[in-house]
Amino acid sequence: MTRLEERWRLVMDGVEQAARAAGRPADAVRLVAVSKFHPVQAVAELAALGQRDFGENYVQEARSKQQALAGLPLRWHAIGGIQTNKARDVAGRFHLIHSLDSRRLADALARRLAAGSGQRVLIQVNIGSEAQKSGVEARDLPALVEHVLAMPSLRLCGLMCLPPRCGEGEAARPYFARLRELRDDMQRRFGVELPQLSMGMSGDYRQAVAEGATLVRVGTDIFGPRPMSLKPRPLSDEEP
C-alpha cells in the first residue's frame, strides 16, 4: 500500500465513522479529494482505488487533468471562488460548481450555458462575515437563491461555506450548524429541495459531517502538503 492510498483510506474511514456517529448512513457523505497542485498520477492512483470526486481551484490545472484523465469516470468540482471573467472557462466543464456567490457570477455563467443545461451549482455563504472571503452574506442569501432558481440553465443544489481559519475542529461546528439552518430555511421559504451541503476540510470534516455535510473537501490529509512551485492561472483568489 502506498502512502497516498494509506492516507486516503484513513480519511474515508474517518468520514464513515463520523457519519455513523451522527446516526447517518455511511454513503450520505461524499469525499471530494482536493487535488490542486498535485500530479495527474496521484489523481489516477486514487481513481483506481474508487475515488470519483476531485476538487480543483485553477482553470489551467483543472483542464489539463480533465484532458489527461478523460477516459476515467471522474466528477470534477470547481471549489474556489470564480472571477466573472473566468466564467467562460468554468461553465459546463464541472460536475458541480461550489462557489457561486453573486447575481453577477450567476448571470455570467448562464450566458455561457445553453438554456436548460442544468449546470449544478452551490451558493457559497460567507458564514463568518469575513471581509477577505468570497461568499454571499446570510442576509442577502434569499435574494440570490431566488435569482438562481429563476435561471433555467443553472440547477441550485445547496450551499457551501468556508468557516474562519481559526474555527477548525470543534470551533468550526457552530458555522456548520448555521449553514445547515440557512439551507433548511431556504428550502422552506422557496419550497425546493437543496440536498447538498459542502462544508468541512482536513481540520474539521468530522464536525461538518456531524452537522449534516453531504460533501467534504479534503486535500492535505489525503495528498500531503501541497508543492508550491506550480502557479497556474486561478479560477479564484480563494484557496480552500
SETORRO-322799 format. One record per atom (N, C-alpha, C, O): residue in one letter; x, y, z. Coordinates in steps of 0.1 Angstrom, whole numbers, padded with zeros to 4 digits, always signed. Layout:
aXYZ/...
//
This chain:
m+0008-0012+0000/m+0000+0000+0000/m+0009+0012+0000/m+0018+0014+0008/t+0006+0022-0009/t+0014+0034-0010/t+0010+0043+0002/t-0001+0041+0008/r+0018+0053+0004/r+0014+0063+0014/r+0001+0071+0010/r-0007+0074+0019/l+0000+0074-0002/l-0012+0081-0007/l-0025+0072-0004/l-0035+0077+0001/e-0024+0059-0008/e-0036+0051-0005/e-0039+0050+0010/e-0050+0050+0014/e-0028+0049+0018/e-0030+0048+0032/e-0037+0060+0038/e-0046+0059+0046/r-0033+0072+0033/r-0039+0085+0038/r-0054+0085+0033/r-0062+0089+0041/w-0056+0082+0021/w-0070+0082+0015/w-0079+0073+0023/w-0090+0076+0026/r-0074+0061+0026/r-0082+0051+0033/r-0085+0056+0047/r-0096+0054+0053/l-0076+0063+0054/l-0078+0068+0067/l-0089+0079+0067/l-0097+0080+0076/v-0089+0088+0056/v-0099+0098+0055/v-0112+0092+0052/v-0122+0096+0058/m-0113+0082+0043/m-0125+0075+0040/m-0131+0069+0053/m-0143+0070+0055/d-0123+0063+0061/d-0127+0057+0073/d-0132+0067+0083/d-0142+0065+0090/g-0125+0079+0083/g-0129+0089+0092/g-0143+0095+0088/g-0151+0098+0097/v-0145+0097+0075/v-0158+0102+0071/v-0169+0092+0074/v-0180+0096+0079/e-0167+0079+0072/e-0177+0069+0075/e-0180+0068+0090/e-0191+0067+0094/q-0169+0069+0098/q-0171+0068+0113/q-0179+0081+0117/q-0188+0080+0126/a-0176+0092+0112/a-0183+0105+0116/a-0198+0104+0112/a-0206+0108+0120/a-0200+0098+0100/a-0214+0097+0096/a-0222+0087+0105/a-0233+0090+0110/r-0216+0076+0108/r-0223+0066+0117/r-0225+0072+0131/r-0235+0069+0137/a-0215+0079+0136/a-0216+0085+0149/a-0228+0095+0150/a-0234+0097+0160/a-0231+0101+0138/a-0241+0111+0138/a-0255+0104+0134/a-0265+0111+0132/g-0255+0091+0133/g-0267+0084+0130/g-0271+0085+0115/g-0283+0084+0112/r-0261+0087+0107/r-0264+0089+0093/r-0258+0077+0085/r-0248+0071+0090/p-0263+0073+0074/p-0257+0062+0066/p-0243+0066+0061/p-0240+0078+0059/a-0235+0057+0060/a-0221+0059+0056/a-0220+0066+0042/a-0211+0074+0039/d-0230+0062+0033/d-0230+0068+0020/d-0237+0081+0019/d-0239+0086+0008/a-0240+0087+0030/a-0247+0100+0030/a-0237+0112+0027/a-0241+0123+0024/v-0224+0109+0028/v-0214+0119+0027/v-0204+0115+0016/v-0200+0103+0015/r-0201+0124+0006/r-0192+0121-0004/r-0179+0129-0002/r-0179+0140+0002/l-0168+0122-0004/l-0155+0128-0002/l-0150+0134-0015/l-0150+0127-0026/v-0148+0147-0015/v-0142+0154-0027/v-0127+0156-0023/v-0123+0163-0014/a-0118+0148-0031/a-0104+0149-0029/a-0099+0162-0036/a-0099+0163-0048/v-0093+0171-0028/v-0088+0184-0034/v-0074+0181-0039/v-0065+0180-0032/s-0073+0181-0052/s-0061+0176-0059/s-0053+0188-0064/s-0043+0185-0072/k-0056+0200-0061/k-0049+0211-0067/k-0034+0211-0063/k-0030+0207-0052/f-0025+0214-0073/f-0011+0214-0072/f-0005+0199-0071/f+0007+0198-0069/h-0013+0189-0071/h-0008+0175-0071/h-0009+0169-0085/h-0018+0173-0093/p+0000+0160-0088/p+0001+0155-0102/p-0010+0146-0106/p-0017+0140-0098/v-0012+0145-0119/v-0022+0137-0125/v-0020+0122-0120/v-0030+0115-0119/q-0008+0118-0118/q-0005+0104-0114/q-0012+0101-0101/q-0017+0090-0098/a-0012+0111-0092/a-0018+0109-0079/a-0033+0108-0080/a-0040+0100-0073/v-0039+0116-0089/v-0054+0115-0091/v-0057+0101-0097/v-0067+0095-0093/a-0049+0097-0107/a-0051+0084-0113/a-0050+0073-0103/a-0058+0063-0104/e-0041+0074-0094/e-0039+0063-0084/e-0052+0062-0075/e-0057+0051-0072/l-0057+0074-0071/l-0069+0074-0063/l-0081+0069-0071/l-0090+0062-0066/a-0082+0073-0083/a-0093+0069-0092/a-0093+0053-0093/a-0104+0047-0093/a-0081+0047-0094/a-0081+0033-0095/a-0085+0026-0082/a-0090+0014-0082/l-0085+0033-0071/l-0090+0028-0058/l-0105+0030-0056/l-0111+0025-0047/g-0111+0038-0065/g-0125+0040-0064/g-0129+0055-0061/g-0141+0057-0060/q-0120+0064-0059/q-0123+0078-0057/q-0128+0084-0070/q-0122+0083-0080/r-0140+0090-0069/r-0146+0096-0081/r-0146+0111-0081/r-0147+0117-0092/d-0146+0118-0070/d-0149+0132-0069/d-0135+0139-0066/d-0129+0136-0056/f-0132+0149-0075/f-0119+0156-0073/f-0122+0171-0074/f-0130+0176-0083/g-0116+0179-0065/g-0118+0193-0065/g-0106+0201-0069/g-0095+0198-0066/e-0108+0211-0078/e-0097+0219-0083/e-0101+0234-0082/e-0113+0238-0082/n-0091+0242-0080/n-0092+0257-0079/n-0088+0265-0091/n-0092+0276-0093/y-0080+0258-0100/y-0074+0266-0111/y-0078+0261-0124/y-0077+0249-0127/v-0082+0270-0133/v-0087+0266-0146/v-0077+0258-0154/v-0080+0247-0159/q-0065+0263-0156/q-0055+0257-0164/q-0051+0243-0159/q-0051+0233-0167/e-0049+0242-0146/e-0046+0229-0140/e-0058+0219-0141/e-0056+0207-0145/a-0070+0224-0139/a-0082+0215-0139/a-0083+0210-0153/a-0086+0198-0155/r-0082+0218-0163/r-0085+0214-0177/r-0074+0204-0182/r-0077+0195-0189/s-0062+0206-0177/s-0051+0197-0181/s-0054+0183-0175/s-0052+0173-0182/k-0058+0183-0162/k-0061+0170-0156/k-0074+0164-0163/k-0074+0151-0165/q-0084+0172-0166/q-0095+0166-0172/q-0092+0160-0185/q-0097+0149-0189/q-0083+0166-0193/q-0079+0161-0206/q-0071+0148-0204/q-0073+0138-0212/a-0062+0148-0195/a-0053+0137-0193/a-0060+0124-0188/a-0057+0113-0191/l-0071+0127-0181/l-0079+0116-0175/l-0093+0114-0180/l-0102+0109-0174/a-0094+0119-0193/a-0108+0119-0199/a-0114+0105-0200/a-0126+0104-0200/g-0106+0095-0200/g-0112+0081-0201/g-0117+0076-0188/g-0123+0065-0188/l-0115+0083-0177/l-0120+0078-0164/l-0133+0084-0160/l-0135+0096-0163/p-0141+0077-0152/p-0154+0082-0148/p-0153+0091-0136/p-0158+0087-0125/l-0147+0103-0138/l-0145+0112-0126/l-0155+0123-0126/l-0160+0127-0137/r-0158+0128-0114/r-0166+0140-0113/r-0157+0152-0108/r-0151+0151-0097/w-0156+0162-0116/w-0147+0173-0112/w-0156+0184-0106/w-0166+0188-0110/h-0150+0190-0095/h-0157+0200-0087/h-0148+0213-0088/h-0136+0213-0085/a-0155+0224-0091/a-0148+0237-0090/a-0151+0243-0076/a-0162+0246-0073/i-0140+0243-0068/i-0142+0246-0054/i-0137+0260-0050/i-0140+0264-0038/g-0131+0267-0058/g-0126+0281-0055/g-0135+0291-0060/g-0143+0289-0069/g-0134+0303-0054/g-0142+0315-0058/g-0139+0318-0073/g-0127+0316-0077/i-0149+0322-0081/i-0147+0323-0095/i-0149+0338-0099/i-0159+0344-0096/q-0139+0344-0105/q-0140+0357-0111/q-0149+0356-0123/q-0149+0347-0130/t-0157+0367-0124/t-0167+0366-0135/t-0161+0365-0149/t-0167+0359-0158/n-0149+0370-0151/n-0143+0369-0164/n-0137+0355-0166/n-0132+0352-0177/k-0138+0346-0156/k-0134+0332-0158/k-0146+0323-0160/k-0144+0311-0162/a-0158+0329-0160/a-0170+0321-0161/a-0170+0312-0174/a-0174+0301-0174/r-0165+0318-0185/r-0165+0310-0197/r-0156+0298-0197/r-0159+0288-0204/d-0146+0298-0188/d-0137+0286-0186/d-0143+0276-0177/d-0137+0265-0176/v-0153+0279-0169/v-0158+0271-0159/v-0172+0265-0163/v-0174+0253-0160/a-0180+0273-0169/a-0194+0268-0172/a-0194+0256-0180/a-0188+0255-0191/g-0201+0246-0176/g-0203+0233-0183/g-0191+0224-0183/g-0192+0213-0189/r-0180+0228-0176/r-0168+0219-0175/r-0167+0211-0162/r-0158+0203-0161/f-0176+0214-0153/f-0175+0208-0139/f-0188+0201-0136/f-0199+0206-0139/h-0187+0190-0129/h-0199+0183-0124/h-0207+0192-0114/h-0219+0192-0114/l-0199+0200-0106/l-0206+0208-0096/l-0197+0220-0093/l-0185+0219-0091/i-0203+0232-0094/i-0196+0245-0090/i-0200+0248-0076/i-0212+0250-0073/h-0190+0249-0067/h-0193+0250-0053/h-0194+0265-0048/h-0199+0268-0037/s-0191+0274-0057/s-0187+0288-0052/s-0195+0299-0059/s-0189+0310-0061/l-0207+0297-0063/l-0215+0308-0068/l-0218+0318-0057/l-0224+0313-0047/d-0215+0330-0059/d-0216+0339-0047/d-0222+0353-0050/d-0223+0362-0042/s-0227+0354-0063/s-0233+0367-0066/s-0243+0366-0078/s-0241+0356-0086/r-0252+0375-0080/r-0260+0376-0092/r-0251+0378-0104/r-0254+0371-0115/r-0241+0386-0103/r-0232+0388-0115/r-0226+0376-0120/r-0225+0373-0132/l-0221+0367-0110/l-0215+0355-0115/l-0225+0345-0120/l-0223+0339-0130/a-0237+0345-0114/a-0248+0336-0119/a-0251+0340-0134/a-0253+0332-0142/d-0252+0353-0136/d-0255+0358-0150/d-0244+0354-0159/d-0247+0351-0171/a-0232+0356-0155/a-0220+0353-0163/a-0220+0338-0167/a-0217+0335-0178/l-0223+0329-0158/l-0223+0315-0160/l-0234+0312-0170/l-0233+0305-0180/a-0246+0318-0167/a-0258+0315-0176/a-0256+0319-0190/a-0260+0312-0199/r-0248+0330-0192/r-0246+0334-0206/r-0238+0324-0214/r-0238+0324-0226/r-0230+0316-0207/r-0221+0306-0213/r-0228+0293-0215/r-0222+0284-0220/l-0240+0291-0210/l-0246+0278-0209/l-0259+0279-0218/l-0266+0289-0219/a-0262+0267-0224/a-0275+0266-0231/a-0286+0265-0221/a-0285+0260-0211/a-0297+0271-0225/a-0309+0271-0216/a-0313+0257-0213/a-0313+0248-0222/g-0315+0254-0200/g-0319+0240-0196/g-0307+0231-0195/g-0309+0219-0193/s-0295+0236-0196/s-0283+0227-0195/s-0282+0221-0181/s-0276+0210-0179/g-0287+0228-0171/g-0287+0223-0158/g-0273+0222-0151/g-0271+0212-0144/q-0265+0232-0153/q-0252+0232-0146/q-0255+0232-0131/q-0261+0241-0126/r-0250+0222-0124/r-0252+0221-0109/r-0243+0232-0102/r-0231+0233-0105/v-0249+0239-0093/v-0242+0249-0085/v-0246+0249-0071/v-0257+0244-0067/l-0237+0253-0062/l-0239+0256-0048/l-0237+0271-0046/l-0228+0277-0053/i-0244+0277-0037/i-0242+0291-0034/i-0232+0291-0022/i-0235+0284-0012/q-0221+0298-0023/q-0212+0300-0012/q-0216+0311-0003/q-0219+0322-0007/v-0217+0308+0010/v-0221+0317+0020/v-0209+0322+0028/v-0201+0313+0032/n-0208+0335+0030/n-0197+0340+0038/n-0201+0338+0053/n-0206+0348+0059/i-0200+0326+0058/i-0206+0322+0070/i-0200+0329+0083/i-0206+0331+0093/g-0188+0334+0081/g-0181+0341+0092/g-0181+0356+0090/g-0175+0364+0098/s-0188+0361+0079/s-0188+0375+0076/s-0174+0381+0076/s-0171+0392+0082/e-0165+0374+0069/e-0151+0379+0068/e-0149+0387+0055/e-0152+0383+0044/a-0143+0399+0057/a-0142+0408+0046/a-0133+0402+0035/a-0135+0406+0023/q-0123+0394+0038/q-0114+0389+0028/q-0119+0377+0021/q-0112+0372+0012/k-0130+0372+0025/k-0135+0359+0018/k-0147+0362+0009/k-0155+0371+0010/s-0147+0353-0001/s-0159+0353-0010/s-0171+0348-0003/s-0170+0342+0007/g-0182+0349-0010/g-0195+0344-0004/g-0205+0354-0001/g-0202+0366+0002/v-0217+0351-0003/v-0228+0360-0001/v-0231+0360+0014/v-0230+0350+0021/e-0234+0372+0019/e-0238+0374+0033/e-0251+0367+0036/e-0260+0366+0027/a-0253+0362+0048/a-0266+0354+0051/a-0278+0363+0048/a-0288+0358+0044/r-0277+0376+0051/r-0289+0384+0049/r-0293+0386+0035/r-0304+0388+0031/d-0283+0384+0026/d-0286+0385+0011/d-0288+0372+0004/d-0291+0371-0008/l-0288+0361+0012/l-0289+0348+0006/l-0303+0346-0001/l-0303+0341-0012/p-0314+0349+0006/p-0327+0347-0001/p-0328+0353-0015/p-0333+0347-0024/a-0323+0365-0016/a-0324+0372-0029/a-0316+0364-0040/a-0320+0363-0051/l-0304+0360-0036/l-0296+0352-0045/l-0302+0339-0049/l-0302+0334-0060/v-0307+0332-0039/v-0314+0319-0041/v-0325+0321-0051/v-0327+0314-0061/e-0333+0331-0049/e-0345+0334-0058/e-0340+0337-0072/e-0346+0332-0082/h-0329+0344-0073/h-0324+0348-0087/h-0319+0335-0094/h-0322+0333-0106/v-0311+0327-0087/v-0306+0314-0093/v-0317+0305-0096/v-0316+0298-0107/l-0327+0303-0088/l-0338+0294-0091/l-0346+0298-0103/l-0352+0289-0110/a-0345+0311-0107/a-0352+0315-0119/a-0345+0313-0132/a-0350+0316-0142/m-0332+0308-0131/m-0324+0307-0142/m-0324+0292-0148/m-0320+0283-0141/p-0330+0290-0160/p-0331+0277-0165/p-0319+0269-0168/p-0319+0257-0168/s-0308+0276-0169/s-0295+0269-0172/s-0287+0265-0160/s-0277+0258-0161/l-0292+0270-0148/l-0285+0266-0136/l-0294+0257-0127/l-0306+0259-0127/r-0288+0248-0120/r-0296+0239-0111/r-0290+0241-0097/r-0279+0236-0094/l-0297+0248-0089/l-0292+0250-0075/l-0294+0238-0067/l-0305+0233-0065/c-0283+0233-0061/c-0283+0220-0054/c-0281+0222-0039/c-0283+0212-0031/g-0277+0234-0034/g-0274+0235-0020/g-0265+0247-0017/g-0264+0256-0025/l-0258+0246-0006/l-0249+0257-0001/l-0235+0252+0003/l-0233+0240+0005/m-0226+0261+0003/m-0212+0258+0006/m-0207+0269+0016/m-0211+0280+0015/c-0197+0265+0024/c-0191+0276+0033/c-0176+0272+0035/c-0172+0260+0035/l-0169+0282+0039/l-0155+0281+0044/l-0155+0289+0057/l-0155+0301+0057/p-0155+0282+0069/p-0155+0289+0081/p-0142+0296+0084/p-0132+0293+0077/p-0142+0305+0093/p-0129+0312+0096/p-0118+0302+0099/p-0120+0291+0105/r-0106+0305+0095/r-0095+0296+0097/r-0092+0293+0112/r-0087+0282+0115/c-0096+0302+0120/c-0094+0299+0135/c-0104+0290+0140/c-0104+0285+0151/g-0114+0287+0131/g-0125+0278+0135/g-0124+0264+0131/g-0134+0258+0126/e-0112+0258+0133/e-0111+0244+0129/e-0115+0235+0141/e-0117+0240+0152/g-0118+0222+0138/g-0122+0213+0148/g-0136+0217+0154/g-0145+0222+0147/e-0137+0216+0167/e-0149+0218+0174/e-0153+0233+0172/e-0165+0236+0173/a-0144+0242+0171/a-0147+0256+0170/a-0154+0259+0157/a-0161+0270+0156/a-0153+0250+0147/a-0160+0253+0134/a-0174+0248+0135/a-0182+0252+0126/r-0178+0240+0144/r-0191+0234+0145/r-0203+0244+0144/r-0212+0242+0136/p-0202+0255+0151/p-0214+0265+0150/p-0215+0270+0136/p-0227+0273+0132/y-0205+0272+0129/y-0206+0277+0115/y-0213+0267+0106/y-0221+0270+0097/f-0209+0254+0108/f-0216+0244+0100/f-0230+0242+0104/f-0239+0241+0095/a-0233+0243+0116/a-0247+0243+0121/a-0255+0254+0115/a-0267+0253+0111/r-0249+0266+0114/r-0256+0278+0108/r-0258+0276+0094/r-0269+0280+0089/l-0249+0270+0086/l-0251+0268+0072/l-0263+0258+0070/l-0271+0260+0061/r-0263+0248+0078/r-0275+0238+0077/r-0288+0245+0080/r-0298+0243+0073/e-0288+0254+0090/e-0300+0261+0093/e-0304+0270+0081/e-0316+0271+0078/l-0295+0277+0075/l-0298+0285+0064/l-0303+0277+0052/l-0313+0281+0046/r-0297+0266+0050/r-0302+0257+0039/r-0317+0253+0042/r-0325+0253+0033/d-0319+0249+0054/d-0333+0244+0058/d-0343+0256+0056/d-0354+0254+0052/d-0339+0268+0060/d-0348+0280+0058/d-0350+0282+0043/d-0362+0286+0040/m-0340+0281+0035/m-0342+0283+0021/m-0352+0273+0015/m-0360+0276+0006/q-0351+0261+0019/q-0360+0250+0014/q-0374+0253+0018/q-0383+0252+0010/r-0376+0257+0030/r-0390+0261+0034/r-0395+0273+0027/r-0406+0273+0023/r-0387+0283+0026/r-0391+0296+0020/r-0395+0294+0005/r-0404+0300+0001/f-0387+0286-0002/f-0389+0285-0016/f-0395+0272-0021/f-0398+0271-0033/g-0398+0263-0011/g-0404+0251-0015/g-0396+0242-0024/g-0402+0236-0033/v-0383+0242-0023/v-0374+0234-0031/v-0366+0225-0023/v-0364+0227-0011/e-0360+0215-0029/e-0350+0206-0023/e-0336+0211-0026/e-0333+0213-0037/l-0328+0213-0015/l-0314+0217-0017/l-0306+0207-0009/l-0302+0209+0002/p-0304+0195-0015/p-0298+0184-0007/p-0284+0185-0003/p-0279+0178+0006/q-0276+0194-0010/q-0261+0194-0008/q-0257+0204+0002/q-0260+0216+0001/l-0248+0200+0011/l-0241+0210+0020/l-0226+0206+0019/l-0221+0196+0024/s-0219+0215+0012/s-0204+0214+0010/s-0197+0221+0021/s-0196+0233+0021/m-0192+0214+0031/m-0185+0220+0042/m-0177+0210+0049/m-0180+0198+0050/g-0165+0215+0054/g-0156+0206+0061/g-0144+0203+0052/g-0145+0200+0041/m-0132+0205+0059/m-0119+0202+0052/m-0111+0194+0061/m-0116+0188+0070/s-0098+0193+0059/s-0089+0184+0066/s-0090+0186+0081/s-0090+0176+0088/g-0091+0198+0086/g-0091+0200+0100/g-0104+0199+0107/g-0105+0198+0120/d-0115+0198+0100/d-0128+0199+0106/d-0139+0191+0099/d-0151+0193+0102/y-0135+0181+0091/y-0146+0174+0083/y-0154+0166+0092/y-0166+0163+0089/r-0149+0161+0103/r-0157+0152+0112/r-0168+0161+0118/r-0180+0156+0119/q-0165+0173+0122/q-0176+0182+0128/q-0186+0185+0117/q-0198+0187+0120/a-0181+0187+0105/a-0190+0191+0094/a-0200+0179+0091/a-0212+0182+0089/v-0195+0167+0091/v-0204+0156+0089/v-0214+0155+0100/v-0226+0152+0098/a-0210+0157+0112/a-0219+0157+0124/a-0230+0167+0122/a-0241+0165+0127/e-0227+0178+0115/e-0237+0189+0114/e-0245+0188+0100/e-0253+0197+0097/g-0242+0177+0093/g-0251+0175+0081/g-0244+0176+0068/g-0251+0176+0057/a-0231+0178+0067/a-0224+0179+0054/a-0227+0167+0045/a-0227+0155+0050/t-0229+0169+0033/t-0230+0158+0023/t-0218+0157+0014/t-0216+0147+0007/l-0210+0168+0014/l-0197+0169+0006/l-0187+0174+0015/l-0188+0185+0021/v-0176+0167+0017/v-0164+0173+0024/v-0152+0174+0015/v-0150+0165+0007/r-0145+0185+0016/r-0134+0188+0006/r-0121+0186+0014/r-0117+0195+0022/v-0114+0175+0011/v-0102+0172+0019/v-0090+0171+0009/v-0090+0164-0001/g-0080+0179+0012/g-0068+0179+0004/g-0055+0173+0011/g-0050+0163+0008/t-0051+0181+0021/t-0038+0178+0028/t-0038+0164+0035/t-0028+0157+0034/d-0049+0161+0041/d-0050+0148+0048/d-0049+0136+0038/d-0046+0125+0043/i-0052+0139+0026/i-0051+0128+0016/i-0037+0129+0008/i-0030+0119+0008/f-0034+0140+0002/f-0023+0142-0006/f-0010+0146+0001/f+0001+0145-0005/g-0011+0150+0013/g+0000+0156+0020/g+0002+0170+0016/g-0006+0176+0010/p+0013+0177+0021/p+0015+0191+0019/p+0015+0194+0004/p+0020+0186-0004/r+0010+0206+0000/r+0010+0209-0014/r+0023+0214-0019/r+0029+0223-0013/p+0028+0209-0030/p+0040+0215-0036/p+0037+0229-0042/p+0027+0230-0049/m+0044+0239-0038/m+0040+0253-0041/m+0048+0259-0053/m+0047+0271-0056/s+0055+0250-0060/s+0062+0256-0072/s+0053+0259-0083/s+0057+0267-0092/l+0042+0252-0084/l+0033+0254-0095/l+0023+0265-0093/l+0017+0266-0082/k+0022+0275-0102/k+0013+0286-0100/k+0005+0288-0113/k+0008+0297-0121/p-0005+0279-0115/p-0013+0281-0127/p-0023+0292-0126/p-0025+0298-0116/r-0029+0295-0137/r-0039+0306-0138/r-0051+0303-0128/r-0057+0292-0129/p-0055+0312-0120/p-0065+0309-0110/p-0079+0310-0115/p-0083+0317-0124/l-0087+0301-0109/l-0102+0303-0110/l-0106+0314-0101/l-0116+0321-0104/s-0097+0317-0091/s-0102+0325-0080/s-0090+0330-0072/s-0079+0328-0075/d-0094+0338-0062/d-0085+0343-0052/d-0086+0335-0039/d-0080+0339-0029/e-0095+0325-0038/e-0097+0317-0026/e-0089+0304-0027/e-0087+0299-0038/e-0084+0299-0016/e-0077+0287-0015/e-0081+0278-0004/e-0074+0277+0006/p-0093+0270-0006/p-0097+0261+0004/p-0087+0249+0005/p-0089+0240+0013/
//
